[in-house]
Amino acid sequence: MTNDLTENLFSLIKSLTPSEKRQFSLYVGRIGVNAESKFLNLFRVISAQKVYNEKLILEKTNISKQQLSNVKGHLYKQLLISLKLNPVHQSIPINIREQLDFASILYRKGLYKQSLKLLDKVKATALYYEEKNIAYEILEWEKIIESQYITRSIHNRAESLIKQTEELNELNQIAGKLSNLSLQLYSIFLKMGYARTEEEARSIKEYYRESLPAYEFSKLGFREKLWLYKASLWYSFLIQDFLSCYRYSSKWIALFDEYPHMVAVHPVSYVKGNHYLLESLFYLNHTRVFETTLQNFENKLKDPKIPDDDNIAALAFLYVYSNKLNLRFMKGDFANGEALVEKILKKIKKFGSRIDHHHVMVFYYKIASLYFGDEDYVKCITFLKKIINNKSLEMREDLMCFARILNLVAHYEAGKDYHLDSLIRSTYKFLIKMNDLHEVQKEMIKFLRNLPEISPLELKDEFRKLHSTLKQYEDHPYEKRAFLYLDILSWLESNIENRPVAEIVAEKARLVAR
């Protein structure tokens, strides 16, 4: 067994809940001869380990080193079978696939009528739940059987099967192209974030137009519409059209309202749709609607149609707590955030294996911003360093860039300006390397570089000048991107007016509250 598979076995066993372990013991114990089998002994030893220890396994079991690889493989397979049989992990797609397997067995037994009857029944279920790829596979099976055993049960049976196959094939092709487009746009967003220039935006628009397949909307089902809304949402995010983001995320959720039975089949998409609606409202600065929508989202997560599994639990944490931080930013509520931060850090540790580095780094940036707003610059710097020092992070170049800008400002505010020059130089080089040196960043770096030469009496005038310079970029199509990550203008105003930045942000929030 490869090291990868050994690690997979260990992590699978460690992910099991007490009830799943009991289920496995019952599953194995159904045959008396398994009671002291080698794979069961291996399971017991690994279950007791905190760190995988092969030497201890060989000592505590009667498994030889030569046998160990095969026993691990067998145990891994048996665990998956046990989990499949667990009612908690039963799902519509799994049940449909199981019925298709049964129909295949009946066919191989020569029981053609029984097989066709079962296939027809499971095809109706697959179409109802928009499992069109499986439905297409079922149609292929029906054609194979009909070519060997003519039932004559339905008039024009061949024509009917051919027509169904052609219709499904067309929809599957559309869904495939839309899912490819959605994935590619998401990949671009993870790599670079929002479009940084007119040229990048033009390139994204061209790619979107060229990749969008031709379709007749009235013929699209739930699945095709869902992929269409996903692709359109990512496109809108990339070009910073947040009103369209709101429109498509609303359509996304409305689709589940139209097909409520699909929530149980696609719970991840349902949860994500609600999150993107919140993210759109955040960027549109609709504070009151955002707060209500967040509360509704937390209530929706209690819906029994949403499975209570590890994947949903991790996503629920990710989206609920990310938006709890966003709500604080919208309100200018930066104080007393310790309890929230502690909860987030505990849950990051709990769900560590289920949350990718990108999302963890986004959390760190938001926590750093929370501390910055609370004027706790030392803690702000601590969390920014986790991002800056992460050499393996190759996604969200924009996040990496703005982490460095915020780091410069936090060092200045913390009075740690003794090595500000070297920080400015390294940040400048990084921004050039990332092709992210735009007007807002240039002005910020120029200001910080000249700080040592500015007398205390002239400082406020310099803050005013910088504020005036940056204000013109607040609504710029691409320069405004800087203000999505760091409210530089509010920071400048706090220095000009000698007021806490939290007070400035909260005041603005009250003025624009809608």
ABEGO torsion letter per residue (X at the ends): XBAAAAAAAAAAAAABBAAAAAAAAAAAAABAAAAABAAAAAAAAAAABABBBAAAAAAABABBAAAAAAAAAAAAAAAAAAAAABAAABBAAAAAAAAAAAAAAAAAAGBAAAAAAAAAAAAAAAAAAGBAAAAAAAAAAAAAAAAABBAGABBGAAAAAAAAAAAAAAAAAAAAAAAAAAAAAAAAAAAAEBBABAAAAAAAAAAAAAABBBBBAAABBAAAAAAAAAAAAAAAAAAGBAAAAAAAAAAAAAAAAABAAAAAABAAAAAAAAAAAAAAAAAAGBAAAAAAAAAAAAAAAABAABBBBAAAAAAAAAAAAAAAAAAAAAAGBABGAAAAAAAAAAAAAAAAAABBAAAAAAAAAAAAAAAAAAGBAAAAAAAAAAAAABAABABGAAAAAAAAAAAAAAAAAAGBAAAAAAAAAAAAAAAAAAGABBAAAAAAAAAAAAAAABBAAAAAAAAAAAAAAAAAAAABAAAAAAAAABBAAAAAAAAAAGBBAAAAAAAAAAAABX
